[in-house]
């Protein structure tokens, strides 16, 4: 089983949350309860997402995503669990993928539970805020969930759409900080850990418990836990092996060096 984090997507132009020492690179992200209770927080989120969306929409899979998809297609990797919300594993051809924290490409109404594509919601945001399409808020720094750093005066004037079906509150289909990962996703991910013979962590500091729990579970089950990550991880004491190197380059080398043993003349390699 492979568990991936934001460090895998940096080569696709999506910055990581934390530096090599585990410190935040960005201001604190949106909190779940604040989004639910505060119109100002929702306005802040959608204004910043308005400018950050193109970074997410235009991102393409990098060599690391492609290498993992290749290893999965060859049967070396079983399930990919990702903490990322960018959808790049699927665009690389990976399947199955468990999106632990959801997907920024989908939006849900908290009232009637209607679902809309994020690209469609962007059209609504543009229609409601036509003057901002001509305004340059540079410089823009975008977080892994598309949260862009922009000026407060832009946020204060921003108009937020409501659900066209019931006038309810629209929320990106992601797990905000302070919210719980849906139980069915956790159960599927835990099942994948039980079925795997090794857990490979790629590009994650595992600082957040939602990802760390799987490293701890694998360790408790006596399974090797390997990490490819720049800098410290919360699970360093549990690791069988740690590779402090570029995710994409390392996964490319892994894909080149391993075969499943399928087919005549193939050399069997280890499963992950």
C-alpha positions as CSV (number, residue, x, y, z in Angstrom):
1,X,0.0,0.0,0.0
2,X,1.2,3.5,-0.8
3,X,0.2,6.6,1.2
4,X,1.0,9.9,-0.5
5,X,1.1,13.5,0.7
6,X,1.6,17.0,-0.6
7,X,5.3,16.5,-1.2
8,X,4.5,14.3,-4.2
9,X,2.7,17.1,-6.0
10,X,5.2,19.9,-5.6
11,X,6.8,18.9,-9.0
12,X,3.3,19.6,-10.5
13,X,3.5,23.2,-9.3
14,X,1.4,22.7,-6.1
15,X,3.3,23.8,-3.0
16,X,3.5,21.6,0.1
17,X,2.0,22.6,3.4
18,X,5.2,22.2,5.4
19,X,9.0,22.6,5.0
20,X,11.6,20.0,5.7
21,X,11.4,20.6,9.4
22,X,7.6,20.3,9.5
23,X,6.9,24.0,9.9
24,X,4.0,25.7,8.1
25,X,4.8,27.3,4.8
26,X,1.4,29.1,4.7
27,X,-0.9,30.8,7.1
28,X,-3.2,28.4,9.0
29,X,-5.8,26.8,6.7
30,X,-9.6,27.1,6.9
31,X,-11.1,25.4,10.0
32,X,-14.2,23.2,9.5
33,X,-16.3,24.7,12.3
34,X,-15.4,28.3,11.3
35,X,-16.5,27.6,7.7
36,X,-19.9,26.2,8.9
37,X,-20.6,29.0,11.3
38,X,-19.1,32.1,9.7
39,X,-20.2,33.8,6.5
40,X,-17.0,35.8,6.6
41,X,-14.9,32.6,6.7
42,X,-16.8,31.2,3.7
43,X,-16.3,34.5,1.8
44,X,-12.6,34.3,2.6
45,X,-12.4,30.7,1.4
46,X,-14.2,31.3,-1.9
47,X,-12.3,34.5,-2.7
48,X,-9.0,32.8,-2.2
49,X,-10.1,29.7,-4.0
50,X,-11.3,31.9,-6.9
51,X,-7.6,32.9,-7.5
52,X,-6.1,29.6,-6.6
53,X,-8.3,27.5,-8.8
54,X,-6.3,27.8,-12.0
55,X,-3.2,26.3,-10.2
56,X,-5.2,23.3,-9.3
57,X,-7.1,23.0,-12.6
58,X,-4.0,23.3,-14.7
59,X,-1.8,21.0,-12.7
60,X,-0.7,17.8,-14.4
61,X,0.7,14.5,-13.0
62,X,4.5,14.5,-12.6
63,X,6.9,11.6,-12.9
64,X,6.1,10.4,-9.3
65,X,2.4,10.1,-10.1
66,X,3.1,8.3,-13.3
67,X,5.6,5.9,-11.7
68,X,3.1,4.9,-9.0
69,X,0.4,4.4,-11.6
70,X,2.8,2.2,-13.6
71,X,3.7,0.2,-10.5
72,X,0.0,-0.2,-9.7
73,X,-0.8,-1.4,-13.2
74,X,1.9,-4.0,-12.9
75,X,0.6,-5.3,-9.6
76,X,3.5,-4.1,-7.5
77,X,1.4,-1.5,-5.7
78,X,-2.1,-2.4,-4.6
79,X,-4.1,0.5,-3.1
80,X,-3.0,4.1,-3.2
81,X,-4.2,6.3,-0.4
82,X,-3.7,10.0,-0.8
83,X,-3.9,12.9,1.6
84,X,-3.9,15.2,-1.5
85,X,-7.1,16.7,-2.9
86,X,-5.7,17.5,-6.4
87,X,-6.8,14.4,-8.3
88,X,-3.4,13.9,-9.9
89,X,-3.2,10.2,-9.1
90,X,-6.4,9.5,-11.1
91,X,-5.2,11.7,-14.0
92,X,-2.0,9.6,-14.1
93,X,-4.2,6.5,-14.5
94,X,-4.0,5.1,-10.9
95,X,-6.8,2.9,-9.7
96,X,-7.9,2.2,-7.0
97,X,-7.2,5.5,-5.2
98,X,-8.7,6.4,-1.8
99,X,-8.9,10.2,-1.5
100,X,-8.6,10.4,2.3
101,X,-9.4,14.2,2.4
102,X,-11.7,14.3,-0.6
103,X,-11.3,16.2,-3.9
104,X,-11.1,19.9,-4.6
105,X,-12.6,19.2,-8.0
106,X,-16.1,18.7,-6.5
107,X,-18.4,21.0,-4.5
108,X,-21.3,19.9,-2.3
109,X,-24.3,21.7,-1.0
110,X,-24.6,21.4,2.8
111,X,-28.4,21.8,2.5
112,X,-29.7,19.5,-0.2
113,X,-26.4,17.6,-0.9
114,X,-26.4,18.4,-4.6
115,X,-23.0,18.0,-6.2
116,X,-21.3,20.3,-8.7
117,X,-18.0,20.4,-10.5
118,X,-15.6,22.9,-9.2
119,X,-15.1,24.2,-12.7
120,X,-18.8,25.0,-12.9
121,X,-18.7,26.8,-9.6
122,X,-15.7,28.9,-10.9
123,X,-18.0,30.1,-13.7
124,X,-20.5,31.2,-11.0
125,X,-17.8,33.0,-9.1
126,X,-16.6,34.9,-12.2
127,X,-20.2,35.9,-13.0
128,X,-20.8,37.2,-9.5
129,X,-17.4,39.0,-9.4
130,X,-16.7,40.2,-12.9
131,X,-14.5,43.1,-11.8
132,X,-12.0,40.7,-10.1
133,X,-11.3,38.9,-13.4
134,X,-9.5,42.1,-14.5
135,X,-7.7,42.6,-11.2
136,X,-4.2,41.3,-10.5
137,X,-3.9,40.3,-6.9
138,X,-0.2,39.4,-7.3
139,X,1.8,38.0,-5.7
140,X,-0.2,34.8,-5.3
141,X,1.0,31.9,-3.1
142,X,-1.2,28.9,-3.4
143,X,-1.5,26.1,-0.8
144,X,-2.1,22.4,-1.7
145,X,-5.9,22.8,-1.5
146,X,-5.9,25.8,-3.8
147,X,-6.1,28.4,-1.0
148,X,-4.4,31.5,-2.4
149,X,-3.0,34.4,-0.4
150,X,-4.6,37.6,-1.5
151,X,-5.3,41.1,-0.2
152,X,-8.0,41.6,2.5
153,X,-9.8,44.2,0.4
154,X,-10.5,41.7,-2.3
155,X,-12.0,39.3,0.3
156,X,-14.2,42.0,1.8
157,X,-15.9,42.8,-1.5
158,X,-16.2,39.2,-2.7
159,X,-19.7,37.8,-3.6
160,X,-20.3,34.1,-2.8
161,X,-22.8,31.9,-4.7
162,X,-25.4,29.8,-3.1
163,X,-26.7,26.4,-4.2
164,X,-28.9,26.9,-7.3
165,X,-31.1,24.0,-6.1
166,X,-32.0,25.1,-2.6
167,X,-30.0,28.3,-1.8
168,X,-27.9,26.4,0.6
169,X,-24.2,26.8,1.5
170,X,-21.7,25.4,-0.9
171,X,-18.6,23.7,0.4
172,X,-15.7,22.1,-1.5
173,X,-15.8,18.3,-1.1
174,X,-12.7,18.2,1.1
175,X,-12.1,17.5,4.7
176,X,-11.1,20.8,6.3
177,X,-8.8,21.0,9.3
178,X,-10.8,20.2,12.4
179,X,-13.2,17.9,10.6
180,X,-13.2,14.1,10.6
181,X,-12.4,11.8,7.7
182,X,-15.5,9.9,6.8
183,X,-15.6,6.5,8.5
184,X,-16.0,4.5,5.4
185,X,-12.8,5.9,3.9
186,X,-10.9,5.2,7.1
187,X,-12.2,1.6,7.2
188,X,-11.2,1.0,3.5
189,X,-7.8,2.4,4.1
190,X,-7.3,0.3,7.3
191,X,-8.4,-2.8,5.3
192,X,-5.7,-1.9,2.7
193,X,-3.1,-1.8,5.4
194,X,-4.1,-5.2,6.7
195,X,-3.9,-6.7,3.2
196,X,-0.6,-5.1,2.2
197,X,2.8,-6.6,3.1
198,X,4.5,-3.2,3.2
199,X,3.5,0.5,3.7
200,X,5.3,3.0,1.5
201,X,4.8,6.7,2.5
202,X,5.6,9.2,-0.2
203,X,5.9,13.0,0.3
204,X,4.3,13.3,3.7
205,X,5.5,14.4,7.1
206,X,2.6,12.5,8.6
207,X,2.1,15.4,11.0
208,X,-1.7,15.1,10.7
209,X,-3.1,12.1,12.5
210,X,-5.4,11.2,9.6
211,X,-2.3,9.9,7.7
212,X,-0.1,9.0,10.7
213,X,-2.6,6.4,11.9
214,X,-1.8,4.1,9.0
215,X,1.9,4.2,9.6
216,X,1.2,3.4,13.3
217,X,-1.2,0.6,12.3
218,X,1.3,-1.0,9.9
219,X,4.0,-0.9,12.5
220,X,1.7,-2.5,15.1
221,X,0.9,-5.2,12.6
222,X,4.6,-5.9,12.1
223,X,4.7,-4.7,8.6
224,X,7.7,-2.7,7.2
225,X,7.0,1.0,6.9
226,X,9.2,2.8,4.3
227,X,9.2,6.6,3.7
228,X,10.4,8.7,0.7
229,X,10.3,12.2,2.1
230,X,12.4,15.3,2.3
231,X,12.9,16.1,6.0
232,X,11.4,14.8,9.2
233,X,8.2,12.8,9.6
234,X,6.1,12.1,12.6
235,X,6.7,8.4,12.1
236,X,10.5,8.5,11.9
237,X,10.8,6.2,15.0
238,X,8.5,3.6,13.3
239,X,10.3,3.5,9.9
240,X,12.1,0.4,8.6
241,X,13.7,2.6,6.0
242,X,13.7,6.3,5.1
243,X,14.9,7.8,1.8
244,X,15.5,11.5,2.1
245,X,15.3,12.3,-1.6
246,X,13.2,13.6,-4.4
247,X,9.9,11.7,-4.6
248,X,9.6,11.6,-8.4
249,X,13.2,10.6,-9.1
250,X,13.1,7.9,-6.4
251,X,9.8,6.5,-7.7
252,X,11.0,6.5,-11.3
253,X,14.1,4.5,-10.2
254,X,11.8,2.1,-8.3
255,X,9.5,1.6,-11.3
256,X,12.6,0.9,-13.5
257,X,14.1,-1.5,-11.1
258,X,11.0,-3.6,-10.1
259,X,9.0,-6.1,-12.1
260,X,6.1,-8.3,-11.0
261,X,7.4,-11.5,-12.5
262,X,4.4,-11.7,-14.9
263,X,5.2,-12.9,-18.3
264,X,7.9,-15.1,-19.8
265,X,11.5,-14.2,-18.8
266,X,10.5,-11.6,-16.3
267,X,12.4,-11.2,-13.1
268,X,10.3,-11.2,-10.0
269,X,10.7,-8.2,-7.7
270,X,9.2,-7.4,-4.3
271,X,5.7,-6.2,-3.8
272,X,4.9,-3.0,-1.9
